[in-house]
Amino acid sequence: TEIQASMISVFLVPLLLVTISAGEDGKLDIENETSENVIQNKQAIIALESKEDFDTFVTNDVNHVVVIGFFKDPMSKEAEEFRKAAESNDVEVQYGITSNEDLIKKVQDEHLVILIKGFDERVNKLEGEITEETVKNFVHTYHHPLIVEFDPETGFKAPMNLFLLTSAESDTFVEIMNVAKEVAKEFRSDIVRFVYVNVDDEKNRRILKFLEVREEELPTFCLTTFQGHLLKYKPDNSEFSLHNFRSLINNCKSGKVKPHLNSQDLPEDWDEFVGEHEHEVLKTKEEL
């Protein structure tokens, strides 16, 4: 049974609204990355035995994405697969599970897995069969924002990054982000991460220099991949459009485009990051 829009509106969305808080500067305060130790020390799955438990779980911490399994029969095959996914979780989300009759009635589904977050779609539903693998893939796909802001502390966050290099003060900023989000949705289960770089921020000058993007080229976008060393790609047309984004990504994945910029090693202070994500790098080389 599909979740009806009315159920999302009446039951889930009001709960989600309080998962978003404003910081002192008035901006939304949402954090999605914490240390591996935090993940390891968390309880794998939390039993939600009542509506009050559900409310507390969803609104407990604005900084965390939550995944909830609704199962009429807590001993069902689907419920067991969900628990396995929770126990082997390797990303910063918290799992909850419920067989509460009132909650099951509200979502109108006897076997349901949803992900709740304070950004983008707010609620995502797992479609199809519920297995350990499908749950983990679902969480990996939807737990992070469609577009993340570049952080010089962490450098390159994925094996393939599409950098949006523009000013936050631009009249077209919102339009650019909306267009980019549409394409990001298409590649969200892939290895591509969309990264916004505010070119007005002085601390981002280093990344512009590293990407070899000149001042007169801004605003623009480019793509990087890591295959033993960093490869950089520029679009034939730097207009922020659905077609241009798709073309650069697809042509890069299929090998139809050559690196446009000089390829080089990552800066020394990003070595640690590459080492920590070596498995992702190797996976990328196999998939490209």
C-alpha positions in Angstrom: 0.0 0.0 0.0 1.4 3.4 -0.9 1.6 6.1 1.7 -1.1 8.6 0.9 -0.1 12.3 0.5 -2.7 13.1 3.2 -0.9 10.7 5.6 2.4 12.4 5.0 0.8 15.8 5.5 -1.2 15.0 8.6 1.1 12.5 10.3 4.7 12.9 9.3 5.3 16.5 8.1 4.2 18.2 11.4 6.8 16.1 13.2 9.4 17.0 10.6 8.9 20.7 11.0 10.3 20.6 14.5 13.4 18.7 13.3 14.8 21.9 11.7 16.2 24.5 14.0 17.7 28.0 13.4 21.1 28.9 14.5 22.1 32.3 16.0 22.6 33.6 12.5 19.1 32.6 11.5 20.3 29.9 9.1 19.1 26.3 9.3 21.3 24.3 11.6 21.6 20.8 10.1 24.7 18.6 10.6 24.9 15.3 8.8 28.5 14.2 9.4 29.9 13.0 12.7 32.8 10.8 13.7 32.9 7.0 13.2 33.1 6.6 16.9 29.7 8.2 17.4 28.2 5.7 14.9 29.8 2.7 16.6 28.7 3.8 20.0 25.0 4.2 19.1 22.4 1.7 19.9 21.8 -0.2 16.6 18.0 0.1 16.7 15.5 1.7 19.0 12.1 0.2 19.7 9.2 2.7 19.3 6.5 1.2 21.4 4.1 4.2 21.4 3.2 7.4 19.6 5.1 9.3 22.3 8.2 7.2 21.6 7.8 8.0 17.9 7.5 11.7 18.6 10.6 11.7 20.8 12.6 9.7 18.3 11.8 11.9 15.3 12.3 15.2 17.2 15.1 14.0 19.5 18.0 15.5 17.6 17.8 18.0 14.7 21.3 16.9 13.6 20.4 13.3 12.8 18.6 11.5 10.0 16.3 8.7 11.2 15.2 5.5 9.5 12.0 3.9 10.7 10.6 0.5 10.0 6.8 -0.1 10.5 6.0 -3.8 10.8 2.7 -5.2 11.9 4.4 -8.5 12.7 7.7 -7.8 14.5 8.9 -11.3 13.8 8.3 -11.1 10.0 11.0 -11.7 7.5 10.9 -8.0 6.5 11.4 -6.9 10.1 14.3 -9.2 10.6 16.0 -7.9 7.4 15.5 -4.4 8.7 17.2 -5.3 12.0 20.1 -6.7 10.1 20.5 -3.5 8.1 20.4 -1.5 11.4 23.1 -3.7 13.0 25.4 -3.3 10.0 24.8 0.4 9.6 27.9 2.4 8.5 26.5 5.9 8.0 25.3 8.5 10.5 21.6 7.7 10.8 19.6 6.3 13.7 17.3 3.3 13.1 13.9 2.9 14.9 11.4 0.1 14.6 7.7 -0.1 15.6 4.8 -2.6 15.6 2.5 -0.1 17.4 -1.0 -0.6 16.1 -1.9 3.0 16.0 1.2 3.9 14.1 0.7 1.1 11.6 -2.9 2.3 11.0 -1.7 5.9 10.4 0.8 4.9 7.7 -1.6 2.4 6.2 1.1 -0.1 5.5 2.0 -3.3 7.4 5.6 -3.4 6.1 7.1 0.1 5.5 10.5 1.7 5.7 10.9 5.5 5.6 13.8 7.9 6.1 13.1 11.2 7.7 15.5 14.2 7.5 15.5 17.9 7.8 16.4 18.8 4.2 15.4 18.1 0.6 12.3 15.9 0.4 12.0 15.6 4.2 10.6 12.0 3.9 11.7 9.2 1.6 10.0 5.8 1.3 11.7 2.5 0.4 10.0 1.1 -2.7 10.0 -2.6 -3.4 11.3 -5.6 -1.4 12.6 -5.0 2.1 15.9 -6.8 2.6 19.1 -6.0 4.4 20.7 -4.9 1.1 17.8 -2.8 -0.2 17.5 -1.0 3.2 21.2 -0.2 3.3 21.2 0.9 -0.4 18.1 3.1 0.3 19.8 4.7 3.3 23.1 5.3 1.5 21.1 7.0 -1.4 18.9 9.3 0.6 20.7 10.1 3.9 22.8 13.0 2.6 21.8 16.3 1.0 21.5 16.5 -2.8 23.9 19.4 -2.7 26.6 20.0 0.0 28.6 23.1 0.6 32.3 22.6 0.0 34.3 22.3 3.2 38.1 22.9 2.9 38.6 20.9 6.1 37.5 17.7 4.4 38.3 18.4 0.7 36.8 15.9 -1.8 33.9 14.0 -0.2 33.2 11.5 -3.0 35.1 9.7 -5.8 33.3 11.9 -8.3 32.4 15.5 -7.5 30.5 18.1 -9.6 31.5 21.5 -8.3 29.1 24.4 -8.7 31.3 27.5 -8.6 29.1 30.6 -8.1 28.3 33.5 -5.8 25.7 33.1 -3.1 24.8 36.7 -3.8 24.0 36.0 -7.4 20.5 36.8 -8.7 20.4 33.4 -10.2 21.7 31.5 -7.2 18.4 29.9 -6.2 17.6 29.0 -9.8 21.1 27.4 -10.2 20.6 25.3 -7.1 17.2 24.1 -8.1 18.4 23.0 -11.6 21.4 21.3 -10.0 19.1 19.5 -7.5 17.0 18.0 -10.3 20.1 16.5 -11.9 21.5 15.4 -8.5 18.3 13.4 -7.9 19.0 11.5 -11.1 22.5 10.5 -10.0 21.9 10.3 -6.2 22.2 6.5 -6.2 25.4 6.8 -8.3 28.8 7.9 -7.2 28.4 11.6 -8.1 28.3 14.2 -5.3 27.2 17.8 -6.1 29.2 20.4 -4.2 28.5 24.1 -4.0 31.5 26.5 -3.7 30.7 30.0 -2.7 33.3 32.0 -4.8 32.8 35.1 -2.6 34.2 33.3 0.4 37.9 34.0 0.7 38.7 30.5 2.2 37.5 29.0 -1.0 40.2 30.7 -3.1 42.4 27.7 -2.6 40.0 25.2 -4.2 39.5 27.6 -7.2 43.2 27.7 -7.7 43.5 23.9 -7.3 40.7 23.4 -9.9 42.6 25.9 -12.1 39.5 28.0 -12.6 40.2 31.6 -13.4 38.3 34.6 -12.1 37.0 35.5 -15.6 35.6 32.0 -16.0 33.2 32.4 -13.0 30.4 31.4 -12.6 31.0 27.9 -13.9 31.0 24.3 -12.9 33.5 21.4 -13.3 33.8 17.8 -12.4 36.6 15.8 -10.7 37.2 12.1 -10.4 40.0 10.2 -8.6 41.7 7.4 -10.5 45.1 7.1 -8.8 45.4 10.8 -9.2 42.8 13.6 -9.6 41.3 14.1 -13.0 39.6 17.4 -13.8 36.9 18.0 -16.4 35.4 21.2 -17.8 32.1 21.5 -19.7 32.0 22.5 -23.3 29.3 24.9 -22.3 29.4 26.4 -18.7 25.8 27.5 -18.6 24.1 26.0 -15.6 21.5 23.8 -17.3 20.0 20.3 -17.0 21.5 19.3 -20.3 25.0 20.6 -19.6 25.1 18.9 -16.1 23.9 15.6 -17.5 26.3 15.8 -20.5 29.4 16.3 -18.5 28.6 13.6 -16.0 27.5 11.0 -18.6 30.4 11.8 -20.9 32.9 11.5 -18.1 31.4 8.1 -16.9 31.4 6.7 -20.4 34.9 7.9 -21.2 33.7 10.2 -24.1 35.4 13.2 -22.6 39.1 13.7 -21.9 40.3 15.6 -18.8 40.2 19.2 -19.7 42.4 20.5 -16.9 45.8 19.3 -15.9 45.6 16.2 -13.7 47.6 16.2 -10.5 47.9 14.7 -7.1 45.8 15.9 -4.3 47.4 18.4 -2.0 49.4 16.9 0.9 46.8 17.7 3.6 44.1 15.8 1.7 46.1 12.6 1.8 44.5 11.4 5.0 41.1 11.8 3.4 42.0 9.7 0.4 43.4 7.0 2.6 40.3 6.9 4.7 38.2 6.5 1.5 40.5 4.1 -0.4 37.7 1.6 -0.7 35.5 4.2 -2.4 38.3 5.1 -4.8 38.9 1.5 -5.7 35.2 1.0 -6.2 35.1 4.1 -8.5 37.9 2.8 -10.7 36.0 -0.5 -11.2 32.7 1.3 -12.1 34.1 3.9 -14.4 
